[in-house]
Each structure stands twice: as structure tokens, then as C-alpha cells.
């Protein structure tokens, strides 16, 4: 196939994305890379006076994020489903507070946002790091599929309720952890809650697509208030995110050996995995930008549907403005979250 024809076909496959989205989803030439660490990204940064919230901030990538932001001088608040263990883990992190919150329980989310709003007058960074992956079928609230509920609806409600604090910062950033898993499926508009035929990987993929689309629409709504939002793919990392998978499943996928030691190609350390989120939160290269999907400390390109997830990039459907607006309306209706007006 002639190179030009191949390019034409790839562009046709992403034709449902606006031209501006395709233009924006282009690498910027960051000085960092997929091997950069959290320490590399925050080296020399002074975040004194900044306030940050990090969900999942007491384990895995979230813990690396919390420690890095605090080391740079930020005040960090960590909502935690298990506040006792979270406080124990974070006892040595200066300027860090733990607040009880369960993303699966929207009453808990609203109670946490009320407590946060009583203690802050602005919020500079909201880092949505917490998540679940490949869980057995479970239902939340009125029967929502659990992975969509925790990974998307919980964070959606959190961001909406905290939006006044983000707008008050006059230059806040929201960073949402998505994943290359989004390549597994678009939003299942006909059956987002898997009323029939539950598949744990498709449910995970849908939730990660939802995370990416959430970033697109929150950025569109918030940019006039200086609130810019990014979705990030942290990379492949073994953390507690795999807790619902058996050791044998991870062995069969070539991720670890029989002792649980990581042997898979391309896996990052937790510090390397946290780097892209921290870059999204702090890089001046992203000033004036938003609604983008990032990976390896740079903006990812839009890829064709046949591309392998390990090859990087973002699917067109995960950055489509029309789909993002549709998911936003669905999410407001489902959660009853406080609407954000432009």
C-alpha cells in the first residue's frame, strides 16, 4: 500500500474527531519521557501555597504522587476509603491530611467535598488517581456497574462538587487517570451497566474511555475559569490495581513470574508511572492547553482502531467532543451532581 494511501485510511478512521482535536493531540517535544520518574518531574519545582487533592493517594501511583507534591511544598489532601491505613502510610508526609471518602458511595463523596470546602478557599490541583480494574461483576447504588461507578461517576461527582474551589484558584488543573485499556471499547451507549453479558475487561475499558471523555468535557466547560483538565495513561505498572486478578492470570499474561516478580516488557516502576500525571499537573508546556490525553510525559497522537494498545496513542472515540458532551449529560442525570455552568 502506498504510504499516502495508508495515511488517508488512518485519517478516515478518525474522521469522527474534530480537526482541532487531531491537531491538538500531537506530541509537544517534552524534555521528559516514559522512563522519567516522579522525582525527575518535580525536581526544582516550588509548589508552596498550592493545594492538591489526590484520590488513591496512599498506595501505588497515588502514593508516589502525594509524596512528590508534598516534597515540592504543596498541601495535599487524600480522600481515602480506609482512612486508618492511609494515615499510617502517610504519617511521615509533611503537610498531608486524610479525609474519609468512598468513591463507590456518592453520599460519602458529598460528605468529603463538604469537609474539604469548609477547610479550603481554593484548590489548585485535583488528581483523580484511584481506581479499580477487572473486578468480578458488582453493583453500586441503583445498580450501576461497579467499575464505571468508581472510576468515573465517583470522580465526576467529586470534581463537580469541588468546582467552585477549582475556579477560585484562577489556574487550576485536573488530572484524571485513564489507561491504554480505553482501547478495549468505546462507551457502550446501549448498555453501559452491562445488564447482560458482563465482561470485566470491557467494563474496565469503558470506564477508562469515560475518564478520557470526562477530561475533554470538563476542560471545555472550565477553561474560561482557568480550569484545565487532562487524561493520562500512566503506563504498565504492577500495583494494587491488579488486586482483583489472580497470580495465575498475571502469569498467563506474561506480566509476572511465579514469584510475582515483574518480567513483562515495557513495565514501569510506580515512580515512572506517576510521572505523566505530575507532568500534566505542573508542566508549563501545557499552559493554555487542555482536554488532552497524555502518555510518557507528552501529548499522545490519535491512533487508528487496529493499532495495538501497547503501541500507545489514543482512540478517536476517547477524545471526541460530541461523545464527551453526551457522557457528561448522562453522568449529571445519573449522579445528580451539581451542574457546572460556563
Secondary structure, DSSP 8 states (H G I E B T S, - for coil): --HHHHHHHHHHHTTTS-HHHHHHSS----S--TT--HHHHHTT---TT-EEEEETTTSHHHHHHHHHHHHTT-EEEEEESSHHHHHHHTTTSTTEEEEE--TT-HHHHHHHHHHHHHH-S--SEEEE-----S----EETTTEEHHHIIIIIIHHHHHHHHHHHHHHTTS-EEEEE--GGGGG----TT-TT-SSS--HHHHHHHHHHHHHHHHHHHHHHHGGGT-EEEEEE--B--SGGGGGS-HHHHHHTTSB-TTS-B--TTB--HHHHHHHHHHHHH-GGGTT--SEEEETTEE--EE-TTS-GGG--EEGGGG-HHHHHHHHHHHHHHH-------
